[in-house]
Amino acid sequence: YYLEEGDETTVTYYSYSHYDMASGVFEILNALNVAKEDCIFVGDGETDAQTSINAGIDFIGVLWGFRSEQTLRNYGATCFASTPQEILNQLF
């Protein structure tokens, strides 16, 4: 994984198989000393939705990405955003 630090921290992680991505999420949270309750998983695909569910982290599905709202719903997503501003509106 790598970190981009500024006003917020963005983490991108590449090495876990999509069948065990929750382990990668836990490794990142541990490295950052952040509780999963203090995180939001933002993604655009079914693997993202399932990873957040498996990790017990709230998920926001973005609708400008890889999959449709219905596909994300089919994989357990219940919260969606059509724009980056909508993500912020949901957080604050």
Secondary structure as UniProt FT lines:
FT   STRAND          2..5
FT   STRAND          9..12
FT   TURN            18..19
FT   HELIX           21..32
FT   HELIX           36..38
FT   STRAND          40..43
FT   HELIX           46..55
FT   STRAND          58..62
FT   TURN            63..64
FT   HELIX           69..74
FT   TURN            75..76
FT   STRAND          80..81
FT   HELIX           84..91
//
